[in-house]
Amino acid sequence: MTVYYKQAIENLEEEINKLHFEQSDLLVSYEKAIKLILAKTSELKQHVLDVGFKNQQEEIYFFKHWLKR
C-alpha cells in the first residue's frame, strides 16, 4: 500500500509542477492545482476505504508522513 501512496503523491507533484510551466497566469495555475489536489485526495480516500491498511502501524505512518507532504 505504501507504494501506491508514494506513487500517487509523486504523480500529483509532477502534475502541479507541469501546471506552473504551462500557465502564465498564476491564478489559473492555482485554481487548476486546487482541483487536482481535491481530485487526488478523493481518490486516495476511496482507495483507503476500499483497501484499508495492513495494520495500525501502516495507518499511523500514512497520517504522520504521507499527508505532511
C-alpha positions, 0 to 999 in steps of 0.5 A: 500500500505504501507504494501506491501512496508514494506513487500517487503523491509523486504523480500529483507533484509532477502534475502541479509542477507541469501546471506552473510551466504551462500557465502564465497566469498564476491564478489559473495555475492555482485554481487548476492545482486546487482541483487536482489536489481535491481530485487526488485526495478523493481518490486516495480516500476511496482507495483507503476505504476500499483497501484499508491498511495492513495494520495500525502501524501502516495507518499511523505512518500514512497520517504522520508522513504521507499527508505532511507532504 
